[in-house]
Amino acid sequence: MVASSPGEEFGDLLGRHLADTHTSVRRLEHLSGVSRRTVENWLYGPARRPRHWEPVVRVAHALHLSAAQTDALLRAAGLPRLAALRVSNLSREQLDLLGPWPVSRSAIPVTRRSGNLPVQLTTFVGRDAELSELVAALRMPNARLVTLAGEGGSGKSRLALRAAETLRLSFPDGIWLVELDTLADPALVPSAVASVLGLMEDKSRPLADTLAGFLANRRALLLLDNCEHLLDAVAALVGRLLHHCPHLLILTTSRERLGVSGETLWPVPAMALPPPDVADPAELIGYDAVRLFVERAAAALPGFALSPNNAAAVAQVCRRLDGIPLALELAAARVRLLRVEQIAARLDDRFALLVGGDRAATPRQQTLRGLIDWSHDLLTPAEQRLLRRLSTFAGGFTLAAAEAVCDPEGEGGILDALEKLADKSLVVAARSAGHEARYSLHETIRQYGREKLLAAGETTATQIRHAACYCHLLEDAMPRVDFDDRWFERLAWLEEEYGNWSAVLNRALDTGAIDAVWGVRVAARLAPFWLMHGRLIEGRLQMEAALDRSGDAPAATRAALTLWVATLMIREWDPHGSALAARGVALFRELDDPAGVAWGLIALSLSDLNAREAAAAQLAEALALAEAAGDECLQMGAHYVLARLALRDGAFDVAETHGERALALARVTGNRLREPYLLRTLGVVASWSGDSPRATAFYEEALALSRELNAQGWVQAHILNSLGEDARRRGDYAQALEHYRAALEIATQVGDRFLTIGDRLNIGLVLARVGDAVEGEGLLRQVLDDRVRGNLIDGNIVWTLWGLALAAARRGDLERAARLYGGAVRLSESVGFPVAPADRAAFEADIDATRATLGESAFAAARADGAALPHPALFALALDE
């Protein structure tokens, strides 16, 4: 034991302690955290004594000095003694440093190590918040046993080691790491702990008693790593040690809880992932998963960095690997041979790609498959069967769905097995007050489970049960005909389960893994969700694919799908929509289904409102059928189209009556999603009749309600477009452009071709009149070209020719303007040109202005020339071809 001499220099006294304990300067740096350069300055000069007490106490702890020895060191440094240092205004860490100091250290030799934490060879990346929370949990006065639980590769061990390193000075008797991953025999758990502590087995008593006796009065932290395969043995030893060792803290890592009294479970989440809409490298690097991938990739390939060229691929890799640290590190190592884009493309076969990890690690940590095999092999046969069947779900599932899909044998016990899989970190369970528990699998576990499902020969049967389950759910929840949008009240549920319906569609219509009829049934009921909730691009593709393969579907399903596709085509002015709607009506007549016929007649009337007599007859029959059936939603639909028909005839009072009746029916039936659009219809009636203030009030109410309901896509875009039209009629062109452009942005996002073309047309018309005429002409020609190529010859082309004539007149080409006006007037006589009176007056005023400037004779000749042009020649003139 080193004793100090009166007046002895601090450096000399410290040197004697180092010599006596056989501790090198480098070792002292590792143990205490005080830099080697500082220690060497104390030993050899020029700074022979420290200026602050804290590094002295850190060194004393590292060397296991007694309180008296520490006081001697402090005195040699000219600093206050320990008792004087225990004052207020100290940080928690400083208080931990100062005590309580062990009364007796005779049980531990002065040369005793302060633990065996390994030096980490790679940096600890991210997880600052998790680390802080964990350290705080470990410092709680009542913390005795904390278990870090998480799936394989989630970084439990690394986080535990980092937290232990942070707490090193809080445990003067050491922090001891016991690695259990390679231990197969549960009976050897006490031996593994004893070996780490340097204890010899006493054959006269159980080794657990020896451990408890040794640790009884020591303030130490025991870190038991990878306990999941030895749970019972670890739990028994931990329980015994906690009972006999009041100053011992135990930190364990496992894929499930130990189940010991007083255990605090601390779930280890995946690393923070960027959302899909984040692509900026400067923002991406702030997410832990991205930082880890980039740092490890740079270690594998010097010079690698996150850049605008690879940022999207890096984010994709991180998301597809669920933020699992081990998977990210294995993927990052592949940048030596593959570009990040290639890595992302190969993740469908991730178990073959993600191999070749750290050779110093255990075999299971060198490949992603080995990691999950380890967890899978610890499951019971029933748990293994459930896990592989759960891989059929996409995006999540409920207990009821799991029972329907995964327990065809009717054995029961699914809830218990689910909870056990969740405890083992193989299933993610999400619960919130007042809501049913929802479960999910990370993509890596799902892909593993699908391989096991295929190997078991259960894939097709399980997918069929999954399809049946989700078809029945959808058919119970969604309407079979249009205009009943009360499903919107369950929008959150629809979005939550959408991944499962997408999976059915994919298996039935794309890969052919199951019968196409399942996909047809899903498409026929998801149609209103696609059409009314801004998913038109996907909806169009899925409905058309389903209709093509609907031959074996039930007749009612085939009829409904026919009308849904017809409805979409009519909305987009597809000339084939009318024939398809007529086919839907015929199918429903064959089924003697009045509601289906009424729906079909409403859709058919919308296909050509210029055929007023035919449309009126169709709507009259539809309304009668809906009233006879007591279907108020279909009655609402019929009144809505009758309002539009009356509007085109200029019968504004009649249009308003039908619009108000439709709105009242929507409110009576709770059809809230239709309310904004019907308010917008009443606004159009008011605007056409010249009552702009009333129109604006309707539009603003409609827009506010649509935003309150979070109605997406075409609903808000239509309202904004109508606000723009009213502003244009008032001559407020700046306001009109603002509304049109907002509507165009939404229409483009949701893939609504009709609205996209309409808003480009409206923007082009305004620019042709008062803005950048060149830009306006470009937009108008784009619209004209789209409609001509699609053979959509209607009133919108009249508007387009009008705008192109305006632009020509503005740049002084009056003869060209007159020819375009002549062609526009002639075309309006054949296809119809239903416009508000104010628009009709503006059209005629523009024609008169060109006539006045060009002169009556020249104007008449040019106009007649344009009127005589066949459609192809007229369109070629307009397109400047």
N, C-alpha and C positions, 0 to 999 in steps of 0.2 A: 504494500500500500504506500502510495506516495504521500509524504508529509511536506508541507511548505516550510521554508526557512524565513525568518523575519527579514523583510525588505527584499525578498527575492523578486527578480524581474518577472513580469507576466509571461514573456516568451520563454524564459528558462523553465518556469513551472509547467507551462503547457507542454514543452518538449519532453520533460520528465514523464508526464502522464502518457504521452504518445509512445515513448519508449517502453514504459511499464506494461502497456496494454498491447504492444506490438501492432500499433495502428499507424499506417502510412498517412501522409498528407492527402494523397489521392483518395484513400479510403475514408478519411475524415470528411472530405468534401462530399462524398456520396452519402455518408450517414447523416450529416448535419445540415447540408445545404449551404454551408459557408464556403465561399470560393477558395480554391487552392491558393490563388495569388494573395488573398487576404491572410490566410494562415501562414504562408511563407513570410509575409511582411512582419507578422507578429514574432515569428521564430528568428528571422535573420535581419530584420530591419528593412527599410528605415523606420516604419511605424511599428514600434515594439509593443504597443498596447492598444486595445480597442477603445473607441470613444463612447460606445453604447453597450448596455448590458445584454441586449437580446442575442447577438451572436455568441457571447460567452456562455449563456445558458443553453443555447443550441448545442454547442460543443460539449458542454458538461453532460447533457442528456445522451449525446452520441457515445460518449466514453463511459457512461454509467457511473458518473462520479456521485458521491454522497453529497448531502446538503452542506456538510462542513467543508468538503473539498471544493465545492462550487463557490462557497463564500470566500475561500482562500484565493481562488482565481479572480473573483470580483475585486477583492481587496488589492491584489497585485496589480489590477488594471486601474485602481483608483476609483472604483465604482461602488455604489451602495450594496449592502448585503441583501440576501433574498427577502428577509422579513421586511426590510425597508422598501423593497420594490413592489410589494403587494398593496398597491394603492388604487384609488378609483381612476376612471377614465382610461382604462386599458382595454384593448380589443379582446375579443373572445380567444383568439389565437395566443395573444400574450398571456392571458390568464391561464390558458392551458399549459404554457411553458413554465409558469411559476408554481404550479402546484395543483393538488397537494403533492409535496415531494415524498418519495417512499421513505418510510421510517427505517426500514432495514433492507439491505440489499445483499445480505449474506448468502441467500439462496442462489444468487446469480454471480458467478465469478466476474471480476472486473474486466476480463477479456471476452465476456459473453457478447455475441453478436446482437444487434438490435432488430433482427429480423432477417428475412431472406428474399425480400422483394427483388425480382430480376430487373436488370437494366433493360429498358425498352429500346429496341433497335430502330423503330420507326416512330414518327411523331404521332401524338394524339390529336386527332382532327375533330373540331366542332364539339357539339354536345355540351356547350358551356352551361346552359340552363339545367340540363339533366344532372350534370356533375355537381352544380351548386346545390340542387335540391337533395341529391343523394348524400352529400357531405353533411348538409343540415340535418337530414334524417338520422344519420349515424351519430351526430353530436347530441341528439335529444337525450335528456337524462334517463328516460325509461327505455332507451334503445338497447336491446340485448341481442336480438337475432334479426337480421335483415336478409331477405332472400331476393336476389335479382333474378327475375324470371323473364324468359323470352325465347323466341324460336332460335334454332341453330344458326350461328353466324350473325346474330344480331348485335354482337359486341358486348355481351355481358361481362366476359372475363376482362376485357380491356378497360371497360368502365370501372369495374370493381378495383382493378389494380391502380387505376389513376386516383380513385377516391382514397384508397389506402395510402398511396404516396402522399396525398394532401394531408392526411391525418397522422403522418409518421411521428411528429413530435408530441402528439397527444397520448402516445402509448409508450412510456419509457421501458416497458418490458418487451417491446418488440411487436412487429407485425409479421405474421407467419403465414406463408402461402403453402397450401397443401393441394397439389394437383391430382385429381382423382380420375381423370379421363381414361387413363390406361389401366386402372385397377379393375379387375374383373370379379374378384372374390369379396363379397360384402364383409366377411369375417376379418378382412385385413385392413379395414378402415382405421381402427385405433392404431394399428402398427404404422400406417402411413403418416398419421399425425405425430406419433412418437418419434419416428425417424426424422422428421423435419425439425422437431424440437431438440433432437440430440439425446433422447432418453433411452436408457436400456430397459428391456423388459424384466420385471421382477416376477419370477414364476410363483412366488408365494401369494400373489394377489392379481386380480384381473387388470389388464393393461388400462382399461378405462378408469379404474380407480387410481392408478399411477398418474395418469394424465390429469385427473381432477385434483389430486394432491399437489402436483407440480404447479398448476395454474391457479390454485385456490386464492392466493394473495397477490397475484400479479395483475398488473394493469396492461393487458395485451389485447391485440386484435388477431383473431384466427380467421383466415380467408380460405374457405373450402370451395374449390373451383370444380365445376362439372359434376354435380351430385345426382343428376336425374336417373342414372342406372343403378344407384345404390341408396335409394331414398330411405328405406327402412333402417338400414345400418347407420346411415348418417344421422337420421332423426333420433335414433336411440342414443348415440354418442353425444349429440348436441344437447339433448334434453338433460343428460347426466351432467355435462360440463356446466350448463347454465345454472343448474340447481346448486352446485358446489362451488362455483367460481363467481362471486358477486361483481368482480371488476373486469370480467372477461366480456368482450364484444365479439360476436361471431357474424361474419358476412359470408353468405353462400351464393353461388350461382347455379342455376338449375333451369330446366325447361318446365318445371312445375314446382309448386310449394312443397315444403317438407312436411307440413302438417303438425308442427310442434307448437305447444302453447306459448303465446307471447310473440309469435313470428310476425314480422312486418313484411308483407309482400310488396315488392317494388318492381312493377312491370317495366321492362326495357323496350322502348318503342323503336321502330325503324328510324333511320336518319331522316331529317327534314328534307322533303322533296319539293321541287318547284312545281307550281301549277302549270297546266298545258299552255296557257297563254303567255308565259314568261319566256322570252328568247334572247334578251339582252345579256351578253356575257357579264357585264358589270353587276347586274342584278342576280344572275344565276349563281355566281360564285359565293353569294351570301347564304346559299343553302348547303347544309352540312354534307349531304350526299354528293353534291357536285364537287365540293371542296375535296372530299376524300378521294373521289375518282381522279380528279386533276392532279392532286399531290402524288398519288401512287402511280399514275401514268407518267408523270414527269420523272419519277424515280426509275421507272422501267425504260423510258425513252427520253434521255436528257434533251431539253429544248421543247418538249411538249408543253403546250399552253392552251387555255381556253380562248377561242377566237370566234368572230362572227361566222366563220366557215364551218366550225365543228360544234358550235354551241347547241344547236337543235338536236344533233345526234347524241351529244353527251347527256342532255336532259332526258332524251328518250331512253337511253340505256339506264339511267338512274331510276326513272319511273318504272320501267319494265322489270327491273330487279328489285322493286319494292323497297329501295333504300336499305337493303340488307348489307351491312359492311363487308362481310366476307365475300359475298357475290360481287360487290363493286370492286374489291381488291383483285379478285381473280380476273374480272373483265378488264380492269386497267392494265394488268400485266400483258394482255394481248395486244396492246398498242405497238409492241415491238414488231409485230408481223402484220397487223391489220389496221386500217383506218377505222376511226370510231364509227363511221357510217356502216362499214362492213360488220363490225361487232354488233351493232344494233340489228342489222338484217339477219344475223345468225342466231339471235336469241330465241327463236322458236325451237332451236335444238340446244338450249343452254347447257344441258347436262354434258353434252359432248364438248362444248366450247369452253366451259369454265372448269378447267383442270390445270394441274401444274402449279399449285400454290407453293408456299414456303416449305422447302424440304425438311426443315427442322421441326415443322409442326407434325401433329399426329396425322396418320393417313386420312382420317375422316375430315380433317380441315384442309386437305390439299385439293379436294374436288367438291363441287356443289352436291353431286349425287351422294358422295360418301357422307356428307354432313346430314342429309335428310334420311339416308338409309339408317343412320345411327338412331334417329328419333323413331322411325317407322318400326324398327326391330324391337323397340321397347314397348310397343302397343300390344294389346290383346288381339286375338283374331277378330273379335267383333268390332273393335276400334279400327283395325286395319280395313275391314270391309266398309265401315261407314265412311272413313276418310276417302277411300277411292271413289265411292259413289257420290260423295259431296262435290267431287271435282266436276261433275256435270253442270252444276250451277254456275251462273256467270253474274258477278256483281253483288251477290249476297242472297240470303234466303231466310225464311222464318222456320220455326220449329215445325209448324204444320206442313210446310212444303218438304222439309227434310223427312218427315214421317211418311208422306205420300210417295216420295221418290225413292227413298233409301231403305224402306222396310216392307218390301212386297211379301215377305214371309210372315209378317204380322207378329213378329217376336216382341215388339215393344222395346222399351229401354233406350229410345233414341235421345231423349232429353238427358239422361244420365251420361250416355256416351258422348254427347256433344259437350257437356260440361267438362268431362275428362279430357277431351281433345283440346278444349280451350285452356284448361289448366296446364296442359303440356305444350302450349303456345303453338299448336298446329292449326287451330281455328281461332279466328278473331271474333269475340262476342262484344256487341255494342248494345248497351241498355241505357234508357233514359226514362225519367219518371213519366208515367202515364202512357208509355209506348211499349209495344211488344218487342222483346229482344230480337235482335237481328244478327245473323252470323255471316261470316265470309272467310274466304281463303286468300292468302297472298298468291299472286300469280305463279310464283315459283313452286309453292306447295300444290297449287291446282294442276300445273303441268306434270308434276311428279305423280299426283293421284291419277291423272288420265292415263299415264303409262301403266300404272298398276291395274287400272280398270280394264285396259285393253288386254293385258297379260292374263287377267282373270276371265276373259271372255264375256264380260258383262256390259260392254259399252253400249251396244244397240238397245238392249232391253232397258237399261237405265235411262238412256236418252228418250226413249218412247214414253216411259213413265213421266219423265220431266216435261215432255211436250204435252201430254195429257193433263198434267197438273196445271200448267200455265194456260192452256187453252180454256179449261173450265173456269179458272179464275177470271180470265179476260171476258169470257162470254157472260159471266154473272155480273160483271161490273160495267161493261160498255154497251151502248145502245146498238140495236141492229139496223136502225134507219137514221137518216140525217135529221138535223134540227133539234135533237135532244142532247144538250150539252151539259146536263147535270153531272156527268162524269168529271167535270172540271173540279168539282169539290174534292175529288180524290187524286188531284194532279200530283201531289207529293208522292203518293203511293205508286202511281204509274211511272214516274221518273225513277223511283227507287228500284222497281222491278224491271225496268226497261231492258237491262242487260240480259235477263232471262228470256224475254220475248225475242230479242235480237238473236240469241243463241238458237232458239227454235227455228226462226226464219232462215238462219244460215244453214243449219243442218238439213232443213227440208227443201229449201229452194236453191241453195248454192252447191253444197257438197253432196246432196242426195243421201246423206247418212240415214235419214228417216223418211217416211212417206211424205210426198209433197203436200198432201191434204192438211197436215198439221200447219204448214206455213200459210196455206190459203185461209184456214180458219183464223189464224192470228192476224193476218193482213186485213181481213174483212172487219175485224173489230178494232184494230189499232188505227184504222183510216181516219176517224175524226180527230184523234190525237195528233196525227201527222198534219192534217189539213188546218186545224184550228190553233195549233201550238207552234207554228213556225218551223216545221221539219219537212218542208215540201220536197227538197231534193231527195232525201232518203225515202220519204213516203212514195214519191213517184216511182222510183226504181223498184221498191219492194212490191207495190201494188201491181205494177205491170208484170213483174216476174211471176207473182202469184196468179194473176189472171191467165197468163199463158199456160199455167200448169193446173188449172182449176177443173179439168175435165172430169175427174173422179170425186170432186168435192160434192157435198150435199147441195141440192138444187137451190135452197134458200141462201146458202153461203155464196154460191156462185152468182146468184142474182144480185145480192147486196154488193159484192165486190165489183160486179159490172157497173153498178150505179156509182160507186165511190170513184172508180177510175174515170167514168164519164163526167162526174162532177168536177174533178180536177182538170180534165181536158177542156170543159166548157169555161171554167175560170180563166184558162190560159188561151182562150179563143182558138183552140184546136178544132179545125173543121170536122174532124172525125168524132167529136164528142156527141153530136146530135144522134148519129146512127147508134152509137153505143148506149146512149140513154134510152132510145127506142127499144133496143134489145133488152135492157134491164126491165122496162115496163112490161114487155111481152113475157119475160120469165116470171115476173111476179103475178101476171094475170093467169098464167098456167098453174101457178100454185094457189090461186084464189086467195091472195093475200092483199086485202084492201089497203093496209098501211104501206106496204111495199109499192103498190101501184100508185098511191098518192104521192109518195116520195119521188118515184120515177117521173110522174107527170110534171111535178114542180121542176125537177132537173131538166126535163125536155123543154119546158117553156123558156127556161133561161138560155137555151142554146141558140134561140133566134127570136129576140123580142121585137125585131122588125116585122116578123110575121104576126101582126097584132091579133088577128082573128083566131088563128090557130093557138097562139099562146093563151088568149083569154079563155078559149074552150078548155084547154088542158088544165088551167088553173081553177076553173069553175068545177070541173070533175074532181080535181084533187081536193078542193075545199069541202065538197060534199062528202067524199069518202072519209076525210079526216074527221069531219063533224059526226058522221054516222058511227065512226069507230071511237069517238070521244078522245081522240088524240090531239091535245091542245098544242103540242110542240109542232106537229105537222100543220095545224091550222095557222100557227104563227108563221111558218115558212111560206105558206100560200099567200097570206096577207102581205108579207114582205115583198114578194115578187109582184103582186098586184100593185103595190105602191110604185115600184119601178116602172111597170107598164103604163100606169096612169101618168107618171112624170114625163115619159117620152111623148105622150099625147098632149102635154101641156095642161092636163086636168089636175091642177095643183091641189085643189080642195079634196078631190077623190084620193090623190096620192097621200095627202096628209092623214085622211081618215084611215086608210089601210095601214099606214106606218104607225099610227097611234094604237090601232088594234093589235098589231104585231108586238109592239112594245109592252102593252098591257098583258098579253098572253105570256110573254117572256117572264114578266115579273110574277105572274100568278103561278107559273110552273117552276119558278126558281132557276130559270135558265139564264143565269147572270152573265155568262160569257157572251150571249147574244145581245145583251142590253147596249153595250157601247156601239156595236155596229148598227143597231136599229136607231139609236140616238143620232148617229152619223147620217142615216137615211133621212130622218126628219130634218137634219141640217141641210142636206142637199136640196130637199123640197123647198125650204125657206130661201136658200141661196138662189135657186132657179127662179123663184117668184119675186126676187129682188129685195128680200128682207134680210140684209146682211147682218144686222145686230142679232136677230133671232137665230140665224144660221150659226154665227160665232158662239152663241150661248150653248146651242146643242153640241157643237163640235168640242167645246172646252169641257162640257160635262162628260161627253163620251171619252175624251182623252184622259181625264182625271180618273174615271171609273176603270178604264182599261189598265192604267198604271197601278191602281189600287189592287186590281185582280191579278196583276202581273201577266196580263194577256200579251202573248208574244206575236211577232210576225205581222201577218197581213192586217190584223185588226188595227193596230196603231198606225201602220203605214197608210192604210186607207183613210183614216181620220186626218193624218197630217197632209195627205194629198188633197183632201177636200178643203182643209184650211188654206192651202196654197191656191186652190182654184178661186175661193171666195176673195182672197187678197188680190189676185190678178184681176178679177172683175171690178174691184174697187180702184184699180190702178196703183196699188201698193206693191210694186214689182220686187222690191228688196225683200219684203216680208214673204211674198210668194216664193221667191227662190230659196229662202231659208227653210220653209216648210217642205218644198219639193225635195230639196237635197237631204233633209232628215228622213223623209219617206224613202228615198232611193237607197240610203244607207241600210235601212232595215230590210227593204225588199231584196237587196243584194245578199245580205247575210242569210236570209232564210231561203233563198233560191226561188223566189216568186217571179217567174218570167213575165207574167202579165203586168205586175206592178212595176217591175224594173223597166220594161219598155215604156209603160205609161208615164213614169216619172222622168225618164230621159226626154220623152216627147214634150212634156210640160216645161221642163227646164229649157229645152231648145226653143220652144215658142216664145218664152220670155226674153231669152238672149237675142233672138232674132229681131225682137221689137225694140228693146232698149239697152241691151248689154253688148257683149262681144259677139257680133253677128257671125264671125268666122267659126267660133266655138259652137254657136247655136246651129249653124248649118251642118257642122260635123255630127252633132248629136242627132239632128233630124234625119240626115242621110243614113246614119247607123240604124235608126228605128225603121226607116222605110226599107232598107235592105233586109233587115231581119224579117219583116212582115211579108215582103215579096217572096223571099226564099221559102218561108213557111206557108205560102199561098193563103195568107190571112188578109184578104181584100175586104176591108170594112171601113167604118167611119173614122177610125184612127188614121187611116191613110189620108183622108180628107184634111184632117187637122195637120198632118205632116206637110202636105202640099201647101197649105195655107202658110205655115211657118217658113217654108223655103221661098215662097213668093214674097213674103215680108222681107226676108234677108236680101233677095235679089233687088227689090225696090230700094232698100237702104243703100246699097252700093251703086245705084244708078242704072241697073240693067232692067229697065221698066218693061221692055218687050218680053223678056223672059218671065218677069213677074206676071204679066198679063196672060201668057200662055199657060203658066202653072195655075192661075186662077180659073182659067177656062176648063182645064182638065179636072180641077177640084170640084167645080160646080157640077160638071157632067157626071163625075163619079158619085157625088152625093145623091144624085137622083136615082142611081141604081142600087147603092148599098145602104143608103140611109145616113142621115147626119143629125141625130138627135142632140140638140144643144140647148142651153139656157137661152132665153130671149136676149139677154145681154150679150152673150157670145155671138148669136146670130147677127145682132146689130153691129158688133165690132167687125165681124167677117165682111159684111156688106159695106161698112165704112172704109175698110182697107181696100176693097175692090174699087170703090168710088174714088179714093185718093189716087190710086194708080191711074185710073181713067182720066182724072182731071189733069194729072201731070203729063201723061203720055199723049193725050188728045183722043177725042172720041173715035176718030176714024182708025188711027193706028192701033188703039186699044181693042176695038171691035175685031179687027183683022187678026191680031195676035191671040185674042181670046178664042175666036172661032177656030183658029189653027190648033190651039191646045185642046179644045173640046173634041176635035175630030180625031185626035191621036188614039190609037188602040192602047190598051193598058200597058203592054210591054214597052211601047215607044214613049208613053207618058212617064213611066217610071224611069226609063233610061234618061230622059230629059231631066227629071228631078235629081237623079243621081249623078248627073253630069258625065254620063258614059258615052 
